[in-house]
Protein backbone atom coordinates (compact mmCIF):
# COMPACT_ATOMS: atom_id res chain seq x y z
CA UNK A 1 0.00 0.00 0.00
CA UNK A 2 2.86 2.38 0.76
CA UNK A 3 4.35 1.78 -2.68
CA UNK A 4 1.00 2.46 -4.32
CA UNK A 5 0.64 5.69 -2.35
CA UNK A 6 4.04 6.85 -3.61
CA UNK A 7 2.93 6.22 -7.19
CA UNK A 8 -0.31 8.13 -6.64
CA UNK A 9 1.63 11.15 -5.33
CA UNK A 10 4.08 11.20 -8.21
CA UNK A 11 3.62 14.41 -10.32
CA UNK A 12 4.19 12.43 -13.51
CA UNK A 13 3.98 8.69 -13.86
CA UNK A 14 5.98 7.54 -16.84
CA UNK A 15 5.84 4.04 -18.33
CA UNK A 16 9.42 3.58 -17.11
CA UNK A 17 8.36 4.36 -13.53
CA UNK A 18 5.55 1.82 -13.77
CA UNK A 19 7.97 -0.75 -15.21
CA UNK A 20 10.37 -0.14 -12.33
CA UNK A 21 7.58 -0.49 -9.77
CA UNK A 22 6.32 -3.76 -11.23
CA UNK A 23 9.78 -5.28 -11.52
CA UNK A 24 10.68 -4.47 -7.91
CA UNK A 25 7.67 -6.08 -6.22
CA UNK A 26 5.89 -9.41 -6.06
CA UNK A 27 2.16 -9.41 -6.63
CA UNK A 28 -0.28 -9.33 -5.05
CA UNK A 29 1.44 -7.18 -2.41
CA UNK A 30 0.81 -8.70 1.03
CA UNK A 31 1.59 -6.23 3.81
CA UNK A 32 0.54 -7.49 7.21
CA UNK A 33 -3.26 -7.78 7.34
CA UNK A 34 -3.84 -6.22 3.90
CA UNK A 35 -3.28 -7.25 0.30
CA UNK A 36 -2.96 -4.99 -2.74
CA UNK A 37 -3.93 -6.38 -6.14
CA UNK A 38 -2.43 -4.65 -9.16
CA UNK A 39 -3.33 -4.77 -12.84
CA UNK A 40 -1.69 -2.99 -15.73
CA UNK A 41 -3.51 -2.40 -18.98
CA UNK A 42 -5.96 -0.23 -20.83
CA UNK A 43 -9.48 -0.89 -19.55
CA UNK A 44 -12.71 0.85 -18.69
CA UNK A 45 -12.98 -1.04 -15.39
CA UNK A 46 -11.25 -3.87 -13.52
CA UNK A 47 -12.79 -6.09 -10.84
CA UNK A 48 -11.57 -8.78 -8.49
CA UNK A 49 -13.76 -11.89 -8.76
CA UNK A 50 -13.39 -14.03 -5.64
CA UNK A 51 -15.33 -16.72 -3.81
CA UNK A 52 -15.35 -15.43 -0.23
CA UNK A 53 -18.86 -15.91 1.10
CA UNK A 54 -20.35 -12.80 2.69
CA UNK A 55 -18.13 -10.37 0.77
CA UNK A 56 -19.31 -8.66 -2.41
CA UNK A 57 -17.98 -11.03 -5.07
CA UNK A 58 -16.89 -8.32 -7.55
CA UNK A 59 -14.54 -5.74 -6.00
CA UNK A 60 -13.73 -2.70 -8.15
CA UNK A 61 -10.13 -1.58 -8.75
CA UNK A 62 -9.16 2.10 -8.75
CA UNK A 63 -7.05 3.60 -11.52
CA UNK A 64 -3.96 5.63 -10.71
CA UNK A 65 -4.28 8.94 -12.59
CA UNK A 66 -2.07 9.47 -15.61
CA UNK A 67 -1.34 5.75 -15.95
CA UNK A 68 -2.66 2.38 -17.07
CA UNK A 69 -2.12 0.99 -13.56
CA UNK A 70 -5.06 -0.25 -11.48
CA UNK A 71 -5.11 -1.37 -7.85
CA UNK A 72 -7.36 -2.71 -5.11
CA UNK A 73 -6.56 -2.89 -1.38
CA UNK A 74 -8.38 -5.45 0.75
CA UNK A 75 -8.15 -6.88 4.24
CA UNK A 76 -6.64 -10.35 4.30
CA UNK A 77 -6.62 -12.06 7.72
CA UNK A 78 -3.53 -13.99 8.77
CA UNK A 79 -3.26 -17.50 7.35
CA UNK A 80 -5.77 -16.87 4.57
CA UNK A 81 -5.65 -18.54 1.20
CA UNK A 82 -7.89 -17.02 -1.49
CA UNK A 83 -8.49 -18.05 -5.10
CA UNK A 84 -9.58 -15.36 -7.54
CA UNK A 85 -9.69 -14.07 -11.08
CA UNK A 86 -9.72 -10.60 -12.61
CA UNK A 87 -12.61 -9.26 -14.67
CA UNK A 88 -11.37 -6.74 -17.24
CA UNK A 89 -13.98 -4.56 -18.93
CA UNK A 90 -13.01 -2.81 -22.14
CA UNK A 91 -14.95 -1.56 -25.18
CA UNK A 92 -18.17 -2.95 -23.78
CA UNK A 93 -16.75 -6.46 -23.35
CA UNK A 94 -15.92 -8.28 -20.11
CA UNK A 95 -13.21 -10.91 -19.89
CA UNK A 96 -12.37 -13.05 -16.86
CA UNK A 97 -8.63 -13.78 -16.70
CA UNK A 98 -5.99 -15.03 -14.33
CA UNK A 99 -3.89 -12.34 -12.69
CA UNK A 100 -1.02 -11.75 -15.17
CA UNK A 101 1.26 -10.46 -12.37
CA UNK A 102 0.72 -13.46 -10.09
CA UNK A 103 2.60 -16.71 -10.84
CA UNK A 104 0.65 -18.73 -8.26
CA UNK A 105 -2.25 -20.79 -9.58
CA UNK A 106 -4.53 -23.60 -8.42
CA UNK A 107 -6.28 -25.97 -10.78
CA UNK A 108 -9.76 -27.46 -10.58
CA UNK A 109 -12.05 -29.28 -13.06
CA UNK A 110 -13.01 -25.93 -14.61
CA UNK A 111 -9.50 -24.58 -15.23
CA UNK A 112 -7.22 -22.55 -13.00
CA UNK A 113 -7.48 -19.64 -10.56
CA UNK A 114 -4.90 -17.22 -9.26
CA UNK A 115 -4.05 -17.63 -5.58
CA UNK A 116 -3.02 -15.15 -2.91
CA UNK A 117 -1.67 -16.24 0.48
CA UNK A 118 -2.11 -14.11 3.57
CA UNK A 119 0.70 -13.50 6.03
CA UNK A 120 1.43 -16.66 7.97
CA UNK A 121 0.14 -19.13 5.39
CA UNK A 122 2.73 -21.79 4.73
CA UNK A 123 2.61 -24.40 2.00
CA UNK A 124 3.09 -27.77 3.68
CA UNK A 125 6.14 -29.77 2.63
CA UNK A 126 4.16 -33.02 2.64
CA UNK A 127 2.24 -31.97 -0.50
CA UNK A 128 5.40 -32.01 -2.63
CA UNK A 129 7.16 -35.10 -3.92
CA UNK A 130 9.71 -36.34 -1.41
CA UNK A 131 12.55 -38.09 -3.25
CA UNK A 132 13.11 -40.30 -0.22
CA UNK A 133 9.50 -41.51 -0.12
CA UNK A 134 8.95 -44.64 -2.16
CA UNK A 135 5.91 -44.10 -4.38
CA UNK A 136 2.88 -46.32 -4.29
CA UNK A 137 1.22 -47.62 -7.43
CA UNK A 138 -2.18 -47.17 -9.03
CA UNK A 139 -4.03 -50.19 -10.43
CA UNK A 140 -7.06 -49.86 -12.68
CA UNK A 141 -10.09 -52.14 -12.61
CA UNK A 142 -13.41 -52.36 -14.43
CA UNK A 143 -16.29 -53.40 -12.24
CA UNK A 144 -19.42 -54.72 -13.95
CA UNK A 145 -22.03 -53.30 -11.61
CA UNK A 146 -25.40 -55.01 -11.33
CA UNK A 147 -26.58 -52.04 -9.29
CA UNK A 148 -25.96 -49.53 -12.07
CA UNK A 149 -26.21 -51.97 -14.99
CA UNK A 150 -22.93 -50.82 -16.49
CA UNK A 151 -19.17 -51.08 -16.16
CA UNK A 152 -17.61 -48.71 -13.63
CA UNK A 153 -13.86 -47.98 -13.77
CA UNK A 154 -12.14 -48.05 -10.37
CA UNK A 155 -8.58 -46.98 -9.53
CA UNK A 156 -6.84 -48.47 -6.50
CA UNK A 157 -3.80 -47.00 -4.77
CA UNK A 158 -1.42 -49.61 -3.33
CA UNK A 159 1.29 -48.44 -0.92
CA UNK A 160 4.98 -48.95 -1.56
CA UNK A 161 6.20 -52.36 -0.34
CA UNK A 162 2.71 -53.78 -0.75
CA UNK A 163 2.65 -57.43 0.33
CA UNK A 164 -0.07 -60.05 -0.11
CA UNK A 165 0.93 -61.46 3.27
CA UNK A 166 -0.14 -58.31 5.16
CA UNK A 167 -3.58 -56.89 5.85
CA UNK A 168 -4.30 -53.25 5.08
CA UNK A 169 -6.93 -50.66 6.01
CA UNK A 170 -9.23 -49.64 3.16
CA UNK A 171 -10.18 -46.04 2.40
CA UNK A 172 -12.92 -45.36 -0.19
CA UNK A 173 -12.58 -41.89 -1.78
CA UNK A 174 -15.37 -40.13 -3.64
CA UNK A 175 -14.12 -38.07 -6.62
CA UNK A 176 -10.89 -40.02 -6.27
CA UNK A 177 -9.46 -38.99 -9.64
CA UNK A 178 -10.08 -35.34 -8.82
CA UNK A 179 -8.30 -35.81 -5.48
CA UNK A 180 -5.36 -37.25 -7.44
CA UNK A 181 -5.26 -34.37 -9.96
CA UNK A 182 -6.09 -31.38 -7.83
CA UNK A 183 -5.20 -32.39 -4.26
CA UNK A 184 -2.11 -34.51 -5.11
CA UNK A 185 -3.59 -37.35 -3.04
CA UNK A 186 -1.05 -39.94 -4.19
CA UNK A 187 1.87 -37.72 -3.17
CA UNK A 188 0.21 -37.03 0.19
CA UNK A 189 -0.31 -40.74 0.82
CA UNK A 190 3.26 -41.59 -0.21
CA UNK A 191 4.69 -38.94 2.09
CA UNK A 192 2.53 -39.63 5.14
CA UNK A 193 3.17 -43.37 4.88
CA UNK A 194 6.89 -42.73 4.48
CA UNK A 195 6.89 -40.51 7.57
CA UNK A 196 4.99 -43.19 9.54
CA UNK A 197 2.17 -40.73 10.21
CA UNK A 198 -0.38 -43.10 8.69
CA UNK A 199 -0.10 -46.85 8.11
CA UNK A 200 0.27 -48.32 4.62
CA UNK A 201 -3.27 -48.53 3.26
CA UNK A 202 -5.25 -49.47 0.18
CA UNK A 203 -7.26 -46.58 -1.27
CA UNK A 204 -10.18 -47.05 -3.67
CA UNK A 205 -10.55 -44.02 -5.95
CA UNK A 206 -14.11 -43.83 -7.25
CA UNK A 207 -15.42 -41.37 -9.81
CA UNK A 208 -19.10 -41.03 -10.66
CA UNK A 209 -20.30 -40.12 -14.17
CA UNK A 210 -23.30 -38.42 -12.54
CA UNK A 211 -22.06 -37.22 -9.18
CA UNK A 212 -24.69 -34.53 -8.61
CA UNK A 213 -27.33 -37.24 -8.56
CA UNK A 214 -25.44 -40.25 -7.22
CA UNK A 215 -23.74 -38.34 -4.41
CA UNK A 216 -26.93 -36.55 -3.35
CA UNK A 217 -27.99 -39.09 -0.70
CA UNK A 218 -28.72 -41.76 -3.33
CA UNK A 219 -29.50 -45.27 -2.06
CA UNK A 220 -28.38 -46.88 -5.33
CA UNK A 221 -24.92 -45.39 -4.96
CA UNK A 222 -24.75 -46.42 -1.31
CA UNK A 223 -25.71 -49.97 -2.22
CA UNK A 224 -23.05 -50.06 -4.96
CA UNK A 225 -20.32 -49.17 -2.46
CA UNK A 226 -21.35 -51.57 0.30
CA UNK A 227 -22.61 -54.54 -1.71
CA UNK A 228 -20.34 -54.44 -4.76
CA UNK A 229 -17.24 -52.28 -4.48
CA UNK A 230 -16.00 -53.17 -1.00
CA UNK A 231 -16.67 -56.95 -1.39
CA UNK A 232 -14.80 -56.90 -4.72
CA UNK A 233 -11.82 -55.18 -3.11
CA UNK A 234 -11.84 -57.59 -0.16
CA UNK A 235 -11.73 -60.50 -2.61
CA UNK A 236 -8.88 -58.94 -4.59
CA UNK A 237 -6.68 -57.46 -1.83
CA UNK A 238 -5.62 -58.47 1.70
CA UNK A 239 -7.78 -56.00 3.63
CA UNK A 240 -8.85 -55.65 7.23
CA UNK A 241 -12.46 -56.80 6.92
CA UNK A 242 -13.70 -54.99 10.02
CA UNK A 243 -15.29 -51.56 10.52
CA UNK A 244 -12.11 -50.34 12.23
CA UNK A 245 -10.22 -51.12 9.04
CA UNK A 246 -12.60 -49.29 6.71
CA UNK A 247 -12.95 -45.58 6.01
CA UNK A 248 -14.87 -43.47 3.51
CA UNK A 249 -14.34 -39.85 2.52
CA UNK A 250 -15.29 -37.09 0.15
CA UNK A 251 -15.67 -33.35 -0.33
CA UNK A 252 -18.77 -31.27 -1.03
CA UNK A 253 -21.39 -33.68 -2.48
CA UNK A 254 -18.83 -36.46 -1.89
CA UNK A 255 -18.99 -35.74 1.84
CA UNK A 256 -22.78 -36.08 1.69
CA UNK A 257 -22.44 -39.43 -0.09
CA UNK A 258 -19.95 -40.61 2.54
CA UNK A 259 -22.12 -39.69 5.52
CA UNK A 260 -25.27 -41.01 3.85
CA UNK A 261 -23.66 -44.37 3.06
CA UNK A 262 -22.40 -44.75 6.63
CA UNK A 263 -25.80 -43.71 8.03
CA UNK A 264 -27.61 -46.24 5.86
CA UNK A 265 -25.12 -48.96 6.81
CA UNK A 266 -24.17 -48.27 10.46
CA UNK A 267 -21.13 -50.17 11.62
CA UNK A 268 -19.84 -50.89 8.11
CA UNK A 269 -17.34 -48.03 7.95
CA UNK A 270 -15.46 -47.20 11.12
CA UNK A 271 -14.05 -43.85 9.96
CA UNK A 272 -15.46 -40.88 8.03
CA UNK A 273 -13.53 -37.95 6.54
CA UNK A 274 -15.97 -35.23 5.49
CA UNK A 275 -14.63 -32.10 3.78
CA UNK A 276 -16.81 -29.04 3.14
CA UNK A 277 -19.93 -31.18 3.19
CA UNK A 278 -22.96 -29.81 1.35
CA UNK A 279 -25.08 -30.55 4.42
CA UNK A 280 -27.97 -28.21 3.63
CA UNK A 281 -31.02 -28.50 5.89
CA UNK A 282 -34.08 -26.54 6.90
CA UNK A 283 -35.70 -25.82 10.24
CA UNK A 284 -38.74 -24.22 8.64
CA UNK A 285 -39.82 -23.52 5.07
CA UNK A 286 -37.95 -24.32 1.87
CA UNK A 287 -34.24 -24.19 1.19
CA UNK A 288 -32.73 -21.82 -1.39
CA UNK A 289 -30.14 -24.01 -3.08
CA UNK A 290 -32.04 -25.35 -6.06
CA UNK A 291 -33.58 -28.73 -6.94
CA UNK A 292 -30.25 -30.61 -6.90
CA UNK A 293 -30.25 -30.15 -3.13
CA UNK A 294 -33.77 -31.50 -2.56
CA UNK A 295 -32.67 -35.07 -1.70
CA UNK A 296 -29.77 -33.75 0.38
CA UNK A 297 -32.04 -31.54 2.47
CA UNK A 298 -34.42 -34.46 3.00
CA UNK A 299 -31.52 -36.66 4.13
CA UNK A 300 -29.92 -34.11 6.44
CA UNK A 301 -33.28 -33.30 8.00
CA UNK A 302 -33.83 -37.02 8.62
CA UNK A 303 -30.31 -37.39 9.94
CA UNK A 304 -30.77 -34.52 12.35
CA UNK A 305 -33.95 -36.17 13.65
CA UNK A 306 -32.37 -39.62 14.09
CA UNK A 307 -28.59 -39.64 13.54
CA UNK A 308 -27.89 -43.02 15.13
CA UNK A 309 -24.18 -43.83 15.15
CA UNK A 310 -22.97 -44.08 11.54
CA UNK A 311 -19.32 -44.80 12.40
CA UNK A 312 -16.86 -44.81 15.29
CA UNK A 313 -15.02 -41.62 14.38
CA UNK A 314 -15.39 -38.69 12.02
CA UNK A 315 -13.11 -35.87 10.89
CA UNK A 316 -14.88 -32.80 9.53
CA UNK A 317 -13.27 -29.78 7.87
CA UNK A 318 -14.60 -26.65 6.20
CA UNK A 319 -13.34 -23.27 5.02
CA UNK A 320 -14.53 -20.18 6.83
CA UNK A 321 -14.90 -18.42 3.47
CA UNK A 322 -17.42 -21.01 2.21
CA UNK A 323 -21.18 -20.58 2.15
CA UNK A 324 -21.35 -24.07 3.67
CA UNK A 325 -19.60 -23.07 6.89
CA UNK A 326 -22.92 -22.54 8.70
CA UNK A 327 -24.14 -26.04 7.88
CA UNK A 328 -20.86 -27.70 8.87
CA UNK A 329 -20.66 -25.83 12.16
CA UNK A 330 -24.27 -26.75 12.86
CA UNK A 331 -23.57 -30.44 12.25
CA UNK A 332 -20.77 -30.55 14.81
CA UNK A 333 -22.79 -30.87 18.06
CA UNK A 334 -25.11 -33.35 16.35
CA UNK A 335 -22.20 -35.57 15.32
CA UNK A 336 -20.78 -35.35 18.84
CA UNK A 337 -24.13 -36.41 20.29
CA UNK A 338 -23.98 -39.75 18.44
CA UNK A 339 -21.10 -41.04 20.54
CA UNK A 340 -18.68 -40.90 17.61
CA UNK A 341 -15.24 -39.47 18.26
CA UNK A 342 -15.25 -36.16 16.40
CA UNK A 343 -12.48 -33.83 15.27
CA UNK A 344 -13.29 -30.58 13.49
CA UNK A 345 -10.98 -28.21 11.60
CA UNK A 346 -11.55 -24.83 9.96
CA UNK A 347 -9.27 -22.83 7.70
CA UNK A 348 -9.41 -19.38 6.16
CA UNK A 349 -9.99 -20.79 2.72
CA UNK A 350 -12.81 -21.50 0.29
CA UNK A 351 -14.60 -24.38 -1.41
CA UNK A 352 -11.66 -25.72 -3.42
CA UNK A 353 -9.30 -28.63 -3.86
CA UNK A 354 -6.23 -27.08 -2.24
CA UNK A 355 -8.20 -26.31 0.91
CA UNK A 356 -9.15 -29.99 1.01
CA UNK A 357 -5.55 -30.97 0.25
CA UNK A 358 -4.23 -28.90 3.15
CA UNK A 359 -6.51 -30.70 5.64
CA UNK A 360 -5.60 -34.24 4.54
CA UNK A 361 -2.66 -34.72 6.89
CA UNK A 362 -4.63 -33.80 9.99
CA UNK A 363 -7.64 -35.86 8.98
CA UNK A 364 -5.90 -39.01 7.77
CA UNK A 365 -3.38 -39.17 10.61
CA UNK A 366 -6.15 -38.80 13.21
CA UNK A 367 -8.43 -41.42 11.67
CA UNK A 368 -5.62 -43.83 10.74
CA UNK A 369 -2.71 -43.08 13.07
CA UNK A 370 0.66 -44.50 12.11
CA UNK A 371 3.50 -45.40 14.48
CA UNK A 372 4.60 -41.78 15.03
CA UNK A 373 1.16 -40.60 16.18
CA UNK A 374 0.56 -43.71 18.26
CA UNK A 375 3.72 -42.98 20.24
CA UNK A 376 3.71 -39.20 20.50
CA UNK A 377 0.09 -38.06 20.51
Buried (B, 14 or more C-beta within 10 A) or exposed (E): EEBBEEBBEBEEBEEEBBEEBBEEBEBBBBBEEBBBBBBBEEBEBBBBBBBBBEEEEEBEBEBBEEBBBBBBBBEBEEBBBBBBBBBBEEEEEEEEEBBBBBEBEBEBEEEEBBBBBBBEBEEEEBBEEBEEBEBBEBEEBEBEBEBBEEEBEBBBBBBBEBEEEEBBBBBBBBBBBBBBBBBBBBBBBBBBBBBBBBBBBBBBBBBBEEBEBBBBBBEEBBBBBBBBBBEBBBEEBBBBEEBEBBBBBBBBBBBBBBBBBBBBBBEBBBBBBBBBBBBBBEEEEEBEBEEEBBBBBBBBBBBBEEBEEBBBBBBBBBBBBBBBBEBBBBBBEBBEEBEBBBBBBBBBBBBBBBBBBBBBBBBBBBBBBBEBBEEEE
